[in-house]
Amino acid sequence: MGNLASLNAATQMGPGTSNKLAMSTARHTMIVTITGTPTSVVTVLQGSHDGTHWVDVGRIQSTSDGILNTDANGTLVSWIRADLRELVSFGPATVTASIASADGT
């Protein structure tokens, strides 16, 4: 399994760090941890074949910690990252997203 801390206490919307996987896979788990008391948070799991063109693979819309597991028969990707699409808060709030991917080894 490859592990990636894509978003690390993010306070701004946008994509996090990406990771090139050892081999293409559809099996990913993204854990999102939220601090503060935001009113709206949307975190998207994205995949790519080339590290340049990205598509949404799954999403978590929650104001508390959450987990997303993709289907083993889903979209094969070679690159993976988290994208913070929405963060609405009237006080300090952060979003951390870590991803584990089955790389076939």
A tleap script that builds the chain and sets N, CA, C and O, in Angstrom:
source leaprc.protein.ff14SB
mol = sequence {
  NMET GLY ASN LEU ALA SER LEU ASN ALA ALA
  THR GLN MET GLY PRO GLY THR SER ASN LYS
  LEU ALA MET SER THR ALA ARG HIE THR MET
  ILE VAL THR ILE THR GLY THR PRO THR SER
  VAL VAL THR VAL LEU GLN GLY SER HIE ASP
  GLY THR HIE TRP VAL ASP VAL GLY ARG ILE
  GLN SER THR SER ASP GLY ILE LEU ASN THR
  ASP ALA ASN GLY THR LEU VAL SER TRP ILE
  ARG ALA ASP LEU ARG GLU LEU VAL SER PHE
  GLY PRO ALA THR VAL THR ALA SER ILE ALA
  SER ALA ASP GLY CTHR
}
set mol.1.N position { 0.831 -1.179 0.000 }
set mol.1.CA position { 0.000 0.000 0.000 }
set mol.1.C position { 0.877 1.243 0.000 }
set mol.1.O position { 1.825 1.349 0.778 }
set mol.2.N position { 0.555 2.167 -0.867 }
set mol.2.CA position { 1.218 3.451 -0.841 }
set mol.2.C position { 0.399 4.415 0.012 }
set mol.2.O position { -0.830 4.382 -0.048 }
set mol.3.N position { 1.042 5.271 0.804 }
set mol.3.CA position { 0.341 6.232 1.656 }
set mol.3.C position { 0.749 7.643 1.283 }
set mol.3.O position { 1.904 7.895 0.938 }
set mol.4.N position { -0.212 8.571 1.352 }
set mol.4.CA position { 0.044 9.949 0.969 }
set mol.4.C position { -0.739 10.884 1.875 }
set mol.4.O position { -1.945 10.711 2.049 }
set mol.5.N position { -0.068 11.869 2.453 }
set mol.5.CA position { -0.743 12.964 3.153 }
set mol.5.C position { -0.922 14.072 2.124 }
set mol.5.O position { -0.052 14.930 1.975 }
set mol.6.N position { -2.042 14.056 1.416 }
set mol.6.CA position { -2.255 14.984 0.309 }
set mol.6.C position { -2.579 16.399 0.779 }
set mol.6.O position { -2.002 17.364 0.278 }
set mol.7.N position { -3.494 16.530 1.734 }
set mol.7.CA position { -3.799 17.823 2.351 }
set mol.7.C position { -3.333 17.758 3.797 }
set mol.7.O position { -3.669 16.822 4.523 }
set mol.8.N position { -2.560 18.754 4.213 }
set mol.8.CA position { -2.027 18.749 5.572 }
set mol.8.C position { -2.441 20.043 6.271 }
set mol.8.O position { -1.798 21.078 6.101 }
set mol.9.N position { -3.517 19.981 7.057 }
set mol.9.CA position { -4.054 21.148 7.768 }
set mol.9.C position { -4.338 22.297 6.802 }
set mol.9.O position { -3.998 23.448 7.073 }
set mol.10.N position { -4.969 21.967 5.671 }
set mol.10.CA position { -5.277 22.960 4.641 }
set mol.10.C position { -6.314 23.952 5.147 }
set mol.10.O position { -7.268 23.579 5.830 }
set mol.11.N position { -6.117 25.210 4.804 }
set mol.11.CA position { -7.061 26.267 5.140 }
set mol.11.C position { -7.592 26.956 3.882 }
set mol.11.O position { -8.500 27.784 3.954 }
set mol.12.N position { -7.021 26.608 2.742 }
set mol.12.CA position { -7.419 27.192 1.458 }
set mol.12.C position { -7.891 26.092 0.517 }
set mol.12.O position { -7.392 24.967 0.569 }
set mol.13.N position { -8.846 26.416 -0.336 }
set mol.13.CA position { -9.333 25.450 -1.304 }
set mol.13.C position { -8.279 25.201 -2.382 }
set mol.13.O position { -7.466 26.072 -2.692 }
set mol.14.N position { -8.313 23.999 -2.942 }
set mol.14.CA position { -7.404 23.640 -4.020 }
set mol.14.C position { -6.861 22.244 -3.825 }
set mol.14.O position { -7.071 21.624 -2.783 }
set mol.15.N position { -6.155 21.748 -4.842 }
set mol.15.CA position { -5.619 20.391 -4.768 }
set mol.15.C position { -4.425 20.293 -3.831 }
set mol.15.O position { -3.664 21.243 -3.647 }
set mol.16.N position { -4.291 19.106 -3.248 }
set mol.16.CA position { -3.152 18.821 -2.385 }
set mol.16.C position { -2.031 18.171 -3.160 }
set mol.16.O position { -2.027 18.171 -4.391 }
set mol.17.N position { -1.087 17.621 -2.438 }
set mol.17.CA position { 0.054 16.931 -3.024 }
set mol.17.C position { -0.432 15.674 -3.741 }
set mol.17.O position { -1.306 14.966 -3.243 }
set mol.18.N position { 0.139 15.404 -4.912 }
set mol.18.CA position { -0.221 14.202 -5.665 }
set mol.18.C position { 0.858 13.137 -5.501 }
set mol.18.O position { 1.984 13.421 -5.092 }
set mol.19.N position { 0.486 11.914 -5.829 }
set mol.19.CA position { 1.402 10.795 -5.696 }
set mol.19.C position { 1.287 9.890 -6.917 }
set mol.19.O position { 0.182 9.520 -7.312 }
set mol.20.N position { 2.424 9.532 -7.519 }
set mol.20.CA position { 2.437 8.555 -8.606 }
set mol.20.C position { 2.514 7.174 -7.957 }
set mol.20.O position { 3.425 6.885 -7.182 }
set mol.21.N position { 1.549 6.337 -8.288 }
set mol.21.CA position { 1.474 5.005 -7.705 }
set mol.21.C position { 2.433 4.049 -8.405 }
set mol.21.O position { 2.804 4.270 -9.558 }
set mol.22.N position { 2.834 2.988 -7.711 }
set mol.22.CA position { 3.733 1.993 -8.294 }
set mol.22.C position { 3.086 1.303 -9.493 }
set mol.22.O position { 3.770 0.942 -10.451 }
set mol.23.N position { 1.768 1.123 -9.436 }
set mol.23.CA position { 1.022 0.600 -10.577 }
set mol.23.C position { -0.411 1.103 -10.473 }
set mol.23.O position { -0.872 1.470 -9.392 }
set mol.24.N position { -1.112 1.118 -11.601 }
set mol.24.CA position { -2.491 1.605 -11.610 }
set mol.24.C position { -3.376 0.735 -10.736 }
set mol.24.O position { -3.237 -0.487 -10.714 }
set mol.25.N position { -4.295 1.381 -10.010 }
set mol.25.CA position { -5.241 0.667 -9.155 }
set mol.25.C position { -6.522 1.478 -9.015 }
set mol.25.O position { -6.536 2.691 -9.219 }
set mol.26.N position { -7.594 0.782 -8.665 }
set mol.26.CA position { -8.867 1.441 -8.388 }
set mol.26.C position { -9.161 1.457 -6.896 }
set mol.26.O position { -10.160 2.034 -6.465 }
set mol.27.N position { -8.297 0.829 -6.106 }
set mol.27.CA position { -8.547 0.680 -4.665 }
set mol.27.C position { -7.835 1.765 -3.862 }
set mol.27.O position { -6.608 1.799 -3.773 }
set mol.28.N position { -8.653 2.657 -3.277 }
set mol.28.CA position { -8.115 3.775 -2.499 }
set mol.28.C position { -8.978 3.997 -1.268 }
set mol.28.O position { -10.187 3.768 -1.295 }
set mol.29.N position { -8.351 4.442 -0.193 }
set mol.29.CA position { -9.057 4.888 1.004 }
set mol.29.C position { -8.559 6.290 1.331 }
set mol.29.O position { -7.354 6.519 1.435 }
set mol.30.N position { -9.495 7.231 1.493 }
set mol.30.CA position { -9.142 8.590 1.885 }
set mol.30.C position { -9.781 8.859 3.244 }
set mol.30.O position { -10.988 8.690 3.420 }
set mol.31.N position { -8.955 9.279 4.205 }
set mol.31.CA position { -9.446 9.675 5.523 }
set mol.31.C position { -9.300 11.189 5.641 }
set mol.31.O position { -8.218 11.738 5.431 }
set mol.32.N position { -10.402 11.852 5.979 }
set mol.32.CA position { -10.419 13.311 6.115 }
set mol.32.C position { -10.614 13.650 7.592 }
set mol.32.O position { -11.530 13.152 8.247 }
set mol.33.N position { -9.734 14.505 8.095 }
set mol.33.CA position { -9.804 14.970 9.478 }
set mol.33.C position { -10.010 16.480 9.458 }
set mol.33.O position { -9.290 17.207 8.773 }
set mol.34.N position { -10.997 16.940 10.214 }
set mol.34.CA position { -11.363 18.356 10.214 }
set mol.34.C position { -11.207 18.915 11.624 }
set mol.34.O position { -11.636 18.297 12.599 }
set mol.35.N position { -10.587 20.097 11.722 }
set mol.35.CA position { -10.520 20.796 13.011 }
set mol.35.C position { -11.374 22.052 12.918 }
set mol.35.O position { -11.673 22.537 11.827 }
set mol.36.N position { -11.758 22.567 14.067 }
set mol.36.CA position { -12.607 23.753 14.098 }
set mol.36.C position { -14.061 23.361 13.938 }
set mol.36.O position { -14.422 22.196 14.099 }
set mol.37.N position { -14.891 24.339 13.622 }
set mol.37.CA position { -16.322 24.079 13.449 }
set mol.37.C position { -16.818 24.673 12.131 }
set mol.37.O position { -17.602 25.622 12.135 }
set mol.38.N position { -16.369 24.122 11.012 }
set mol.38.CA position { -16.818 24.644 9.723 }
set mol.38.C position { -18.297 24.344 9.485 }
set mol.38.O position { -18.848 23.404 10.058 }
set mol.39.N position { -18.926 25.142 8.645 }
set mol.39.CA position { -20.330 24.923 8.295 }
set mol.39.C position { -20.472 24.109 7.015 }
set mol.39.O position { -21.543 23.563 6.750 }
set mol.40.N position { -19.404 24.016 6.212 }
set mol.40.CA position { -19.454 23.225 4.990 }
set mol.40.C position { -18.040 22.842 4.557 }
set mol.40.O position { -17.156 23.693 4.460 }
set mol.41.N position { -17.839 21.538 4.295 }
set mol.41.CA position { -16.551 21.042 3.805 }
set mol.41.C position { -16.826 19.992 2.723 }
set mol.41.O position { -17.616 19.070 2.927 }
set mol.42.N position { -16.166 20.146 1.576 }
set mol.42.CA position { -16.229 19.147 0.515 }
set mol.42.C position { -14.795 18.800 0.132 }
set mol.42.O position { -14.028 19.661 -0.298 }
set mol.43.N position { -14.447 17.526 0.295 }
set mol.43.CA position { -13.124 17.027 -0.068 }
set mol.43.C position { -13.300 15.956 -1.136 }
set mol.43.O position { -14.070 15.013 -0.957 }
set mol.44.N position { -12.576 16.106 -2.257 }
set mol.44.CA position { -12.732 15.213 -3.401 }
set mol.44.C position { -11.461 14.389 -3.579 }
set mol.44.O position { -10.350 14.912 -3.491 }
set mol.45.N position { -11.636 13.108 -3.828 }
set mol.45.CA position { -10.532 12.226 -4.201 }
set mol.45.C position { -10.431 12.269 -5.715 }
set mol.45.O position { -11.413 12.019 -6.414 }
set mol.46.N position { -9.236 12.588 -6.229 }
set mol.46.CA position { -9.041 12.692 -7.667 }
set mol.46.C position { -7.987 11.700 -8.144 }
set mol.46.O position { -7.056 11.360 -7.413 }
set mol.47.N position { -8.152 11.241 -9.388 }
set mol.47.CA position { -7.187 10.342 -10.002 }
set mol.47.C position { -6.789 10.854 -11.375 }
set mol.47.O position { -7.488 11.670 -11.976 }
set mol.48.N position { -5.650 10.362 -11.866 }
set mol.48.CA position { -5.127 10.782 -13.167 }
set mol.48.C position { -4.335 9.639 -13.782 }
set mol.48.O position { -3.824 8.771 -13.074 }
set mol.49.N position { -4.240 9.646 -15.102 }
set mol.49.CA position { -3.361 8.702 -15.794 }
set mol.49.C position { -1.978 9.297 -16.025 }
set mol.49.O position { -0.995 8.568 -16.155 }
set mol.50.N position { -1.905 10.645 -16.078 }
set mol.50.CA position { -0.651 11.285 -16.454 }
set mol.50.C position { -0.130 12.311 -15.450 }
set mol.50.O position { 0.938 12.886 -15.662 }
set mol.51.N position { -0.865 12.551 -14.359 }
set mol.51.CA position { -0.437 13.539 -13.379 }
set mol.51.C position { -0.735 14.972 -13.786 }
set mol.51.O position { -0.356 15.908 -13.081 }
set mol.52.N position { -1.409 15.154 -14.915 }
set mol.52.CA position { -1.751 16.482 -15.417 }
set mol.52.C position { -3.258 16.685 -15.529 }
set mol.52.O position { -3.782 17.725 -15.130 }
set mol.53.N position { -3.944 15.698 -16.066 }
set mol.53.CA position { -5.386 15.758 -16.269 }
set mol.53.C position { -6.068 14.929 -15.175 }
set mol.53.O position { -5.830 13.726 -15.067 }
set mol.54.N position { -6.920 15.576 -14.364 }
set mol.54.CA position { -7.489 14.949 -13.173 }
set mol.54.C position { -8.989 14.766 -13.311 }
set mol.54.O position { -9.670 15.602 -13.904 }
set mol.55.N position { -9.510 13.663 -12.759 }
set mol.55.CA position { -10.948 13.395 -12.711 }
set mol.55.C position { -11.326 13.053 -11.272 }
set mol.55.O position { -10.506 12.552 -10.503 }
set mol.56.N position { -12.567 13.330 -10.925 }
set mol.56.CA position { -13.063 13.009 -9.590 }
set mol.56.C position { -13.373 11.516 -9.502 }
set mol.56.O position { -14.040 10.952 -10.370 }
set mol.57.N position { -12.878 10.893 -8.439 }
set mol.57.CA position { -13.095 9.466 -8.200 }
set mol.57.C position { -14.121 9.265 -7.087 }
set mol.57.O position { -14.851 8.274 -7.095 }
set mol.58.N position { -14.186 10.186 -6.136 }
set mol.58.CA position { -15.131 10.126 -5.022 }
set mol.58.C position { -15.087 11.417 -4.240 }
set mol.58.O position { -14.210 12.254 -4.457 }
set mol.59.N position { -16.047 11.584 -3.313 }
set mol.59.CA position { -16.079 12.824 -2.533 }
set mol.59.C position { -16.678 12.583 -1.162 }
set mol.59.O position { -17.503 11.691 -0.963 }
set mol.60.N position { -16.235 13.410 -0.222 }
set mol.60.CA position { -16.800 13.427 1.121 }
set mol.60.C position { -17.321 14.841 1.362 }
set mol.60.O position { -16.581 15.815 1.223 }
set mol.61.N position { -18.597 14.946 1.722 }
set mol.61.CA position { -19.183 16.225 2.085 }
set mol.61.C position { -19.653 16.093 3.521 }
set mol.61.O position { -20.702 15.508 3.790 }
set mol.62.N position { -18.871 16.640 4.445 }
set mol.62.CA position { -19.161 16.488 5.869 }
set mol.62.C position { -18.424 17.556 6.650 }
set mol.62.O position { -17.352 18.003 6.240 }
set mol.63.N position { -18.994 17.967 7.775 }
set mol.63.CA position { -18.322 18.931 8.645 }
set mol.63.C position { -17.612 18.231 9.800 }
set mol.63.O position { -17.156 18.882 10.740 }
set mol.64.N position { -17.517 16.901 9.726 }
set mol.64.CA position { -16.773 16.139 10.721 }
set mol.64.C position { -15.877 15.140 9.989 }
set mol.64.O position { -15.970 14.990 8.771 }
set mol.65.N position { -15.019 14.466 10.731 }
set mol.65.CA position { -14.095 13.510 10.130 }
set mol.65.C position { -14.857 12.470 9.314 }
set mol.65.O position { -15.993 12.122 9.637 }
set mol.66.N position { -14.216 11.976 8.251 }
set mol.66.CA position { -14.879 11.001 7.405 }
set mol.66.C position { -13.902 10.096 6.690 }
set mol.66.O position { -12.695 10.338 6.680 }
set mol.67.N position { -14.450 9.032 6.084 }
set mol.67.CA position { -13.641 8.073 5.340 }
set mol.67.C position { -14.353 7.724 4.041 }
set mol.67.O position { -15.578 7.617 3.998 }
set mol.68.N position { -13.570 7.550 2.984 }
set mol.68.CA position { -14.078 7.176 1.671 }
set mol.68.C position { -13.291 5.968 1.185 }
set mol.68.O position { -12.060 5.994 1.172 }
set mol.69.N position { -13.981 4.925 0.790 }
set mol.69.CA position { -13.356 3.753 0.178 }
set mol.69.C position { -13.872 3.626 -1.242 }
set mol.69.O position { -15.081 3.679 -1.465 }
set mol.70.N position { -12.976 3.457 -2.210 }
set mol.70.CA position { -13.409 3.252 -3.581 }
set mol.70.C position { -13.589 1.774 -3.862 }
set mol.70.O position { -13.050 0.925 -3.152 }
set mol.71.N position { -14.341 1.477 -4.891 }
set mol.71.CA position { -14.642 0.104 -5.296 }
set mol.71.C position { -13.457 -0.476 -6.068 }
set mol.71.O position { -12.864 0.201 -6.908 }
set mol.72.N position { -13.121 -1.714 -5.784 }
set mol.72.CA position { -12.000 -2.376 -6.471 }
set mol.72.C position { -12.248 -2.498 -7.968 }
set mol.72.O position { -11.301 -2.659 -8.738 }
set mol.73.N position { -13.512 -2.422 -8.392 }
set mol.73.CA position { -13.851 -2.499 -9.819 }
set mol.73.C position { -14.042 -1.111 -10.425 }
set mol.73.O position { -14.591 -0.986 -11.519 }
set mol.74.N position { -13.603 -0.087 -9.736 }
set mol.74.CA position { -13.782 1.300 -10.186 }
set mol.74.C position { -12.740 1.731 -11.204 }
set mol.74.O position { -12.154 0.908 -11.907 }
set mol.75.N position { -12.523 3.024 -11.269 }
set mol.75.CA position { -11.630 3.640 -12.240 }
set mol.75.C position { -10.162 3.399 -11.890 }
set mol.75.O position { -9.716 3.746 -10.796 }
set mol.76.N position { -9.413 2.805 -12.820 }
set mol.76.CA position { -7.974 2.624 -12.629 }
set mol.76.C position { -7.266 3.949 -12.848 }
set mol.76.O position { -7.489 4.621 -13.855 }
set mol.77.N position { -6.406 4.326 -11.898 }
set mol.77.CA position { -5.612 5.547 -12.034 }
set mol.77.C position { -4.174 5.264 -11.633 }
set mol.77.O position { -3.897 4.337 -10.872 }
set mol.78.N position { -3.265 6.075 -12.158 }
set mol.78.CA position { -1.842 5.954 -11.852 }
set mol.78.C position { -1.360 7.026 -10.885 }
set mol.78.O position { -0.302 6.885 -10.273 }
set mol.79.N position { -2.129 8.085 -10.750 }
set mol.79.CA position { -1.827 9.196 -9.843 }
set mol.79.C position { -3.042 9.429 -8.963 }
set mol.79.O position { -4.168 9.157 -9.378 }
set mol.80.N position { -2.827 9.932 -7.747 }
set mol.80.CA position { -3.922 10.166 -6.807 }
set mol.80.C position { -3.632 11.431 -5.996 }
set mol.80.O position { -2.476 11.751 -5.719 }
set mol.81.N position { -4.705 12.147 -5.618 }
set mol.81.CA position { -4.571 13.327 -4.745 }
set mol.81.C position { -5.933 13.671 -4.157 }
set mol.81.O position { -6.962 13.172 -4.614 }
set mol.82.N position { -5.928 14.527 -3.141 }
set mol.82.CA position { -7.151 15.090 -2.573 }
set mol.82.C position { -7.269 16.533 -3.050 }
set mol.82.O position { -6.268 17.213 -3.279 }
set mol.83.N position { -8.505 16.982 -3.195 }
set mol.83.CA position { -8.772 18.356 -3.616 }
set mol.83.C position { -9.816 18.942 -2.669 }
set mol.83.O position { -10.935 18.437 -2.581 }
set mol.84.N position { -9.449 20.003 -1.964 }
set mol.84.CA position { -10.390 20.679 -1.069 }
set mol.84.C position { -11.230 21.625 -1.916 }
set mol.84.O position { -10.741 22.663 -2.362 }
set mol.85.N position { -12.483 21.271 -2.138 }
set mol.85.CA position { -13.368 22.039 -3.018 }
set mol.85.C position { -14.145 23.117 -2.289 }
set mol.85.O position { -14.483 24.149 -2.869 }
set mol.86.N position { -14.429 22.875 -1.013 }
set mol.86.CA position { -15.223 23.852 -0.275 }
set mol.86.C position { -14.825 23.816 1.189 }
set mol.86.O position { -14.700 22.748 1.787 }
set mol.87.N position { -14.630 24.995 1.756 }
set mol.87.CA position { -14.372 25.135 3.190 }
set mol.87.C position { -14.991 26.453 3.635 }
set mol.87.O position { -14.455 27.529 3.370 }
set mol.88.N position { -16.120 26.352 4.309 }
set mol.88.CA position { -16.817 27.527 4.816 }
set mol.88.C position { -16.803 27.454 6.334 }
set mol.88.O position { -17.270 26.485 6.931 }
set mol.89.N position { -16.257 28.500 6.946 }
set mol.89.CA position { -16.157 28.516 8.401 }
set mol.89.C position { -16.118 29.961 8.875 }
set mol.89.O position { -15.561 30.833 8.208 }
set mol.90.N position { -16.717 30.201 10.036 }
set mol.90.CA position { -16.695 31.533 10.618 }
set mol.90.C position { -15.588 31.680 11.648 }
set mol.90.O position { -15.475 32.713 12.308 }
set mol.91.N position { -14.771 30.641 11.782 }
set mol.91.CA position { -13.621 30.647 12.674 }
set mol.91.C position { -12.537 29.787 12.055 }
set mol.91.O position { -12.703 29.289 10.942 }
set mol.92.N position { -11.439 29.606 12.753 }
set mol.92.CA position { -10.360 28.785 12.218 }
set mol.92.C position { -10.820 27.341 11.985 }
set mol.92.O position { -11.492 26.747 12.828 }
set mol.93.N position { -10.445 26.795 10.836 }
set mol.93.CA position { -10.759 25.404 10.501 }
set mol.93.C position { -9.671 24.891 9.558 }
set mol.93.O position { -9.148 25.637 8.731 }
set mol.94.N position { -9.342 23.614 9.697 }
set mol.94.CA position { -8.358 22.987 8.802 }
set mol.94.C position { -8.886 21.638 8.327 }
set mol.94.O position { -9.728 21.013 8.972 }
set mol.95.N position { -8.366 21.210 7.183 }
set mol.95.CA position { -8.729 19.918 6.613 }
set mol.95.C position { -7.452 19.170 6.287 }
set mol.95.O position { -6.568 19.697 5.612 }
set mol.96.N position { -7.358 17.933 6.770 }
set mol.96.CA position { -6.239 17.039 6.450 }
set mol.96.C position { -6.826 15.824 5.754 }
set mol.96.O position { -7.818 15.256 6.212 }
set mol.97.N position { -6.215 15.427 4.650 }
set mol.97.CA position { -6.676 14.245 3.910 }
set mol.97.C position { -5.493 13.350 3.612 }
set mol.97.O position { -4.538 13.758 2.952 }
set mol.98.N position { -5.567 12.111 4.110 }
set mol.98.CA position { -4.537 11.127 3.809 }
set mol.98.C position { -5.154 10.028 2.959 }
set mol.98.O position { -6.324 9.681 3.125 }
set mol.99.N position { -4.347 9.480 2.038 }
set mol.99.CA position { -4.830 8.485 1.088 }
set mol.99.C position { -3.923 7.263 1.130 }
set mol.99.O position { -2.698 7.386 1.112 }
set mol.100.N position { -4.530 6.091 1.185 }
set mol.100.CA position { -3.808 4.825 1.054 }
set mol.100.C position { -4.333 4.153 -0.219 }
set mol.100.O position { -5.543 4.077 -0.436 }
set mol.101.N position { -3.425 3.675 -1.044 }
set mol.101.CA position { -3.802 3.032 -2.302 }
set mol.101.C position { -3.157 1.651 -2.390 }
set mol.101.O position { -1.981 1.475 -2.071 }
set mol.102.N position { -3.945 0.686 -2.825 }
set mol.102.CA position { -3.410 -0.662 -3.060 }
set mol.102.C position { -2.655 -0.603 -4.381 }
set mol.102.O position { -3.235 -0.317 -5.429 }
set mol.103.N position { -1.353 -0.877 -4.320 }
set mol.103.CA position { -0.545 -0.753 -5.537 }
set mol.103.C position { -0.199 -2.115 -6.142 }
set mol.103.O position { 0.651 -2.205 -7.028 }
set mol.104.N position { -0.848 -3.157 -5.671 }
set mol.104.CA position { -0.653 -4.474 -6.280 }
set mol.104.C position { 0.566 -5.212 -5.814 }
set mol.104.O position { 0.835 -6.307 -6.308 }
set mol.105.N position { 1.335 -4.656 -4.868 }
set mol.105.CA position { 2.535 -5.353 -4.408 }
set mol.105.C position { 2.268 -6.114 -3.135 }
set mol.105.O position { 3.168 -6.762 -2.602 }
savepdb mol mol.pdb
quit
